[in-house]
Amino acid sequence: MSDWQTFFDMGGYALYVWGSFGVSAVLMIAEPILLRGRHKAVIKRVARIARMNAPEVKQ
């Protein structure tokens, strides 16, 4: 076996090791994307509540 093949085989645990690595990578990429969406939703909600609580200006 070549050194690279041994490395990627991970002593017979390659599926577990690389699967775990892949899932972790996907979650680390997805988290900021999901947080950005939640942040925008919170900003809209706070703005809506602020408009509802603001005193009305009568002319």
N, C-alpha and C positions, 0 to 999 in steps of 0.2 A: 504494500500500500504506500501511496505517496504521502508526504507530510500533510498536504492540503486535504486529501481525502480523509485522513485520520482526524484532522481538525474538524472537518464538517460532519464526520460521523459521531463525534463526541462520545466515544466509548460505548456506542449502542443506544445512547439516549438522545439522539439527534432530533427525533420527532418532538419529544418533550421540550428540549432546550430551544430549538428554533421556533416551535409553535408558541412557546411562552414569550420569546423575543418578539415575534410578530404581533401577538395580541397586545403586548406592552407598547410597541411602537404605534399601533393603530390608536390605542387609547390616548397616548400622549399627543397625537396629532388631533384627535377629535375633541379633546377637552377644551383647548382655547377657542375652537370654532363654536362649540356649544355655549361657552361662557360669553362670547361676544353676542350671541343671540339673546341670551338671558339679560345681559346688560342693557341692550336696546329696549327690551320689553319693560324692564324696571324703570328706565328713564321715561318712557312713554306713560307708564302708570303714574309716576310721581308728577309728571307735568299735568296729567288729567286731574289728579287729586288737587293739585295747586290751583288749577282753573276753577274747580268746583268750590273750593274754600275761599277764593278771592272775592272781595266785596264787589258788588255790581256797581258800575258807574252809570248814573242816570243823567240824561241830558235834558 
